[in-house]
Amino acid sequence: MDQENTPRFSDRFEFISGENDLYSLLESFKKSGEDWIDLTISNPTKVGLVYPREAILHSLEKQESIEYDPNPKGTPNARKSITGYYKEKGHNISEEDLFLTSSSSEAYSYLIKLLCNPGEEVLIPSPGYPLFEFLSLLDGVEFNSYKLDQKENWKIDFEDLNSKITTKTKILFLVSPNNPTGNSLTSEEFEKLKAISKTKKIALVLDEVFSDYLHEKNPNQIDFFHTDFPVFVVNGVSKILALPQMKLSWIHVGGPTNWKKECKERLEIIADTYLSVGTPIQLALPELFQWRNMIQSQVLRRISRNLQVLESFHSSHPGIVYTSPQGGWYAVLQSKSFLNDEEFSYRLLEKEKVLVHPGSMFGFEEDSGSIVISLIYETELFQSGLERISTLL
Ligand SMILES: Cc1ncc(COP(=O)(O)O)c(C=O)c1O
């Protein structure tokens, strides 16, 4: 009865399916106060890192925060400090090419609005960041996945990618280092993408949120910023400063001069419509950047220790396929014993009270028996989690 007199919800939500068993079990643990080891944790503020608490809080207390002086692209000082961050990394960029957003998700949403009509298409990497699917659906565009080739160290499978491009394809999403496989884009791949972008009129959107977290030397210093084809780079403090709660990310716009000008005019309209980044965090950003090394070195040390633990776990389980990731905050483990990945994750949580991500959540083939774990967890807990996996195996 109630339903008849209420508006129908948007078709965007057609993807909603029944409740997932793993999720329900987790909810029941929460209700009953049951403790578990969370090998999926990727919230850096919950893994025992030491933050310069007082300094962070102090930098948010600027007098100017009391006034509202909106700038759709973000305050000039905040953007300038971002150019400083890139300068330290050897890239000269202009603050005029930066647009601040409240998250990388919002950055993606702006870019879909900028480039796609409803029903047009975006291409997303598989395995890859699960949020791309939801972001596409919520912004009314179709998505299709292109494969990364495990045999080639997760390089793009260009044959597959080319077969997925249609006349409606507008954006190709890339993540480097990729979540969860950890591989970085190579110059050879970037050259091929350039040719695709130019011939098919497709923009590249490159997420480099994990670029400061490389575990192996990467000889590839690719310039994603000065290109003669459309490349948008997305990054933010969520990973750079391990401060996701501060809600500050950005888009760098790159491409041919005239196109770039028109692009920025349109992006400014979108940004001006939302004006979503808070003033205090923009004013604090230049000071917060000063803590980058202090915070990142802890995360890198943590990951390095956990990778050692993982190596030793791997050596006692030679049946598990595991390659040390080149970068990022995640590791992938594969085994026949993890088949079916969702069932395995459920059993692991039920019997050993350890939570892992089933690989299918990231687009791993069901028959690959993949699970994904976070590398930023406290090492003792990380080790216990792996020991409990051993027990179940
Ligand atoms: C690939 C990727 N991009 C971006 C983010 C950060 O997102 P946000 O800026 O919305 O916190 C994450 C977080 O896990 C991620 O894995």
The ligand as a Tripos MOL2 file, in Angstrom:
@<TRIPOS>MOLECULE
LIG
   16    16     1     0     0
SMALL
NO_CHARGES

@<TRIPOS>ATOM
      1 C1         42.6530    3.1860   -6.1470 C.3       1 LIG1
      2 C2         42.2030    4.1060   -5.0860 C.ar      1 LIG1
      3 N1         41.9770    5.4040   -5.3580 N.ar      1 LIG1
      4 C3         41.6190    6.2800   -4.4150 C.ar      1 LIG1
      5 C4         41.4470    5.8900   -3.1060 C.ar      1 LIG1
      6 C5         41.1560    6.9260   -2.0600 C.3       1 LIG1
      7 O1         39.9010    7.3880   -2.1760 O.3       1 LIG1
      8 P1         39.3940    8.7230   -1.4440 P.3       1 LIG1
      9 O2         40.2050    9.8590   -1.9190 O.co2     1 LIG1
     10 O3         37.9980    8.7840   -1.9350 O.co2     1 LIG1
     11 O4         39.5500    8.5050    0.0170 O.co2     1 LIG1
     12 C6         41.6170    4.5490   -2.7670 C.ar      1 LIG1
     13 C7         41.3750    4.1080   -1.3920 C.2       1 LIG1
     14 O5         41.4680    2.9530   -1.0550 O.2       1 LIG1
     15 C8         42.0140    3.6460   -3.7720 C.ar      1 LIG1
     16 O6         42.2320    2.3480   -3.4950 O.3       1 LIG1
@<TRIPOS>BOND
     1     1     2 1
     2     2     3 ar
     3     2    15 ar
     4     3     4 ar
     5     4     5 ar
     6     5     6 1
     7     5    12 ar
     8     6     7 1
     9     7     8 1
    10     8     9 2
    11     8    10 1
    12     8    11 1
    13    12    13 1
    14    12    15 ar
    15    13    14 2
    16    15    16 1
@<TRIPOS>SUBSTRUCTURE
     1 LIG1         1 GROUP 0 **** ****
